[in-house]
Amino acid sequence: MKILTIGAGEIGFQLTKRLSQEHDMTLIERDPARVKRAAEQLDAFVLEGSGSSLKTLKDANIEKIDILAAMTNSDEVNLIACQLAKRLGVPTTIARIRNPEFTRPDFPLTGSELGADMIIHPEKETADAITRLIRQSTCTDIIEFEDGRVQVLGIRIESNSPVLRIPLKDLGQNFRELHLRIVAIKRKEQTLIPRGEDVLTPGDQIFVVCDPQHIPQFLELIGKSNTQINDVMIVGGGLIGQFVSKDISDDIHIKIIENNELKSQHIADELSGALIIHGDGTDIDLLAVEGLMDMDAFIAVTGNDETNIIATLVARHLRVPRTIALVNKTEYMPITPTIGLDAVVSKQLITVNAVQRYIRHRQVAAIAEIPGVDAHIIEFIASANAKITRKPLKNIDFPRYAIVGSVLQNGSVEIPKGDTQIHPDDRVIVFALPKALHKLEKLFK
């Protein structure tokens, strides 16, 4: 498939990098420095120019493009690029949008009238992920499949957990009544696909595929309990901070620290349910005066990763029960657990996941990655006559570096066993290391 990305900022760059593993990629960027970086680091045909320029689009052989993904920071450029692409015969167009007006139900133009088959709002997607982490406060990560009927949770194992150093096959006896499965263990810098003999150690981050109804029982069994969140401090009054505030302000008291005075005044008018404070989110004295130690949760979502990391580490030091940091530099992701960050979200990764879910081939219903974890979570749709449907799972030559987490069969969620039979059109959630992906696709096609 031929895909054209507009914009080589962090989102466009990461999207092109991910998709280039499977597709023929072209990238348009107007900034010469970004063009140079992309040409050196990406397996893509890179052009310098504007995505809203007809000449540049023709230079990119737009008539041969199957999908256009406009990912610049300009809504107008993205929408014009999509409209031009549609007029020039591109079947599928995707636009990144920042202005929330474009996605409101009462906006007079639909996505198709704007020229986009899919509109992605990275800031809103990120805010939704943060809201889920606030509502489920023991988790480091939450990814939903099938409209929330299946969830993948990331959970840190503490030194006092009752499940330490017990083989997973024995722990499974305690969980046999619950619809869940441990599908991965992140131990230091290594991601492990677990086997029955493996044991959990302090500091492990486990990933669990589960039916949401059984989460409270599972958390109790592993010695975790949700923190009641009543008071939240947010550093950063940008779009993400504003969206989170609107989502949770009905039942939670919110303080927002914003460094820009004019923005502070603006969001004070917009967010009547929050207290807005003009100040530096890394100023420990300011945070202490504003009651950081009394907060149940702390969220750092400024546009600067270093500010978010420092502010969150301060909150962790002052024993705030729940901390969440926005970290977008991909090179920071592997070290975030090591330096003590609790939960981390990446706007780039969330957006790339959403776009890839949309354009992935029909055998895959959804795909996701987790910051700092070298693995994929994939929801496959079993094709008619696929190898995976011919025998029970115990008789399938399944990849060593992958594990089936759950099967959605006839509308109900099943945690599979060895004698589970996959049928055509079943939706199967698999946790896999990259080296297993090729073999998995062969099994489900």
Buried (B, 14 or more C-beta within 10 A) or exposed (E): EBBBBBBBBBBBBBBBBBBBEBBBBBBBBBEEEBBBBBBEEBEBBBBBBBBBBEEBBEBBEBEEBBBBBBBBEBBEBBBBBBBBBBEBEBEBBBBBBBEBEBEEEEBEEEBEEBBBBBBBBBBBBBBBBBBBBBEBBBBBBBBBBBEEBBBBBBBBBEEEBEBBEBEBEEBBEBBEEBBBBBBBBBBEEEBBBBEEEBBBEEBBBBBBBBBBEBBEEBBEBBEBEBBEBEBBBBBBBBBBBBBBBBBBBEEBBBBBBBBBEEBBEBBBEEBEEBEBBBBBBBBBEBBEEBEBEEBBBBBBBBEBBEBBBBBBBBBBEBEBBBBBBBBBEBEBBBEBBEEEBBBBBBBBBBBBBBBBBBBBEEBBBBBBBBBBBBBBBBBBBBBEEBBBBEEEBEEBEBBEBBBBBBBBBEEEBBBBEEEBBBEEEBBBBBBBBEEBBEBBBEBBB
